[in-house]
Amino acid sequence: MIVIVCKYLIPKGYRGLTLFPFVFLLNKKDKANDSLINHEKIHLRQQLELLIVPFYIWYVMEFFYLLCHHKDTKKAYLNISFEKEAYCNEKDFNYLQKRPFWKFITYLKK
């Protein structure tokens, strides 16, 4: 994981973005935000499991499907299976040690 602080790469309203193997953060102080870093580490694991490029294809396809369903970008984003998993477990700092392979699949149903 390579952490880079660069406010120009982060979409408005967000604090972090993970593009394997990089984690881009909005502010330098976010490096000390353990929950945010853990959230982004979960995304790194998801990206590795899907061999990186398929992750991005799945992510974008799921986002547009949810956007058509919810007709709201924020709601669509929050309902992406990858985001649900990361948000639900970002405060569990042992999550990645016990996380089953492809766990994000279970968040498609929720």
Secondary structure as a PSIPRED ss2 file (coil, helix, strand):
# PSIPRED VFORMAT (PSIPRED V4.0)

   1 M C   1.000  0.000  0.000
   2 I E   0.000  0.000  1.000
   3 V E   0.000  0.000  1.000
   4 I E   0.000  0.000  1.000
   5 V E   0.000  0.000  1.000
   6 C C   1.000  0.000  0.000
   7 K C   1.000  0.000  0.000
   8 Y C   1.000  0.000  0.000
   9 L C   1.000  0.000  0.000
  10 I C   1.000  0.000  0.000
  11 P C   1.000  0.000  0.000
  12 K C   1.000  0.000  0.000
  13 G C   1.000  0.000  0.000
  14 Y C   1.000  0.000  0.000
  15 R C   1.000  0.000  0.000
  16 G E   0.000  0.000  1.000
  17 L E   0.000  0.000  1.000
  18 T E   0.000  0.000  1.000
  19 L E   0.000  0.000  1.000
  20 F C   1.000  0.000  0.000
  21 P C   1.000  0.000  0.000
  22 F E   0.000  0.000  1.000
  23 V E   0.000  0.000  1.000
  24 F E   0.000  0.000  1.000
  25 L E   0.000  0.000  1.000
  26 L C   1.000  0.000  0.000
  27 N C   1.000  0.000  0.000
  28 K H   0.000  1.000  0.000
  29 K H   0.000  1.000  0.000
  30 D H   0.000  1.000  0.000
  31 K H   0.000  1.000  0.000
  32 A H   0.000  1.000  0.000
  33 N C   1.000  0.000  0.000
  34 D H   0.000  1.000  0.000
  35 S H   0.000  1.000  0.000
  36 L H   0.000  1.000  0.000
  37 I H   0.000  1.000  0.000
  38 N H   0.000  1.000  0.000
  39 H H   0.000  1.000  0.000
  40 E H   0.000  1.000  0.000
  41 K H   0.000  1.000  0.000
  42 I H   0.000  1.000  0.000
  43 H H   0.000  1.000  0.000
  44 L H   0.000  1.000  0.000
  45 R H   0.000  1.000  0.000
  46 Q H   0.000  1.000  0.000
  47 Q H   0.000  1.000  0.000
  48 L H   0.000  1.000  0.000
  49 E H   0.000  1.000  0.000
  50 L C   1.000  0.000  0.000
  51 L C   1.000  0.000  0.000
  52 I C   1.000  0.000  0.000
  53 V H   0.000  1.000  0.000
  54 P H   0.000  1.000  0.000
  55 F H   0.000  1.000  0.000
  56 Y H   0.000  1.000  0.000
  57 I H   0.000  1.000  0.000
  58 W H   0.000  1.000  0.000
  59 Y H   0.000  1.000  0.000
  60 V H   0.000  1.000  0.000
  61 M H   0.000  1.000  0.000
  62 E H   0.000  1.000  0.000
  63 F H   0.000  1.000  0.000
  64 F H   0.000  1.000  0.000
  65 Y H   0.000  1.000  0.000
  66 L H   0.000  1.000  0.000
  67 L H   0.000  1.000  0.000
  68 C H   0.000  1.000  0.000
  69 H H   0.000  1.000  0.000
  70 H H   0.000  1.000  0.000
  71 K C   1.000  0.000  0.000
  72 D C   1.000  0.000  0.000
  73 T H   0.000  1.000  0.000
  74 K H   0.000  1.000  0.000
  75 K H   0.000  1.000  0.000
  76 A H   0.000  1.000  0.000
  77 Y H   0.000  1.000  0.000
  78 L H   0.000  1.000  0.000
  79 N C   1.000  0.000  0.000
  80 I C   1.000  0.000  0.000
  81 S H   0.000  1.000  0.000
  82 F H   0.000  1.000  0.000
  83 E H   0.000  1.000  0.000
  84 K H   0.000  1.000  0.000
  85 E H   0.000  1.000  0.000
  86 A H   0.000  1.000  0.000
  87 Y H   0.000  1.000  0.000
  88 C H   0.000  1.000  0.000
  89 N H   0.000  1.000  0.000
  90 E C   1.000  0.000  0.000
  91 K C   1.000  0.000  0.000
  92 D C   1.000  0.000  0.000
  93 F C   1.000  0.000  0.000
  94 N C   1.000  0.000  0.000
  95 Y H   0.000  1.000  0.000
  96 L H   0.000  1.000  0.000
  97 Q H   0.000  1.000  0.000
  98 K H   0.000  1.000  0.000
  99 R C   1.000  0.000  0.000
 100 P C   1.000  0.000  0.000
 101 F C   1.000  0.000  0.000
 102 W C   1.000  0.000  0.000
 103 K H   0.000  1.000  0.000
 104 F H   0.000  1.000  0.000
 105 I H   0.000  1.000  0.000
 106 T H   0.000  1.000  0.000
 107 Y H   0.000  1.000  0.000
 108 L H   0.000  1.000  0.000
 109 K C   1.000  0.000  0.000
 110 K C   1.000  0.000  0.000
